Amino acid sequence: MVSQKKAIDYDALAARLTHLDQPTTGAEPVAGDAAAAIGREFLLREYGTAEAIERAIVTPGRPRVGQRGGASPTVRARITHDEYAAMKQLEATTGRSQSDLVREAVHQLLVEHQRVS
């Protein structure tokens, strides 16, 4: 037996789901393994293959710095209000993040003191 998919009128569906005065009907609540299966089916329809899904998924959080695994070490410091204002100006003019600028400054200091090359 061949199953035929019913064509979905997406405009009508969007209109129904975006108007609070229109109750949603025909959809049963789904949770757990059933919801996960529906999600996988949806992603496969959208991306075509499991490999394409993996390429599209972005790992949450900040990217790692350096070649080692795990969380990157963090260095904290307090600076004066004037230095902070100058840092904000430098961020704006260079388009670089505060973290990137601080990493460069630390690296330059370590090079100057011949701790790294």
Secondary structure, 3 states (H helix, E strand, C coil): CCCCCCCCCHHHHHHHHHCCCCCCCCCCCCCHHHHHHHHHHHHHHHHCCHHHHHHHCCCCCCCCCCCCCCCCCCCCCCCCHHHHHHHHHHHHHHCCCHHHHHHHHHHHHHHHCCCCC
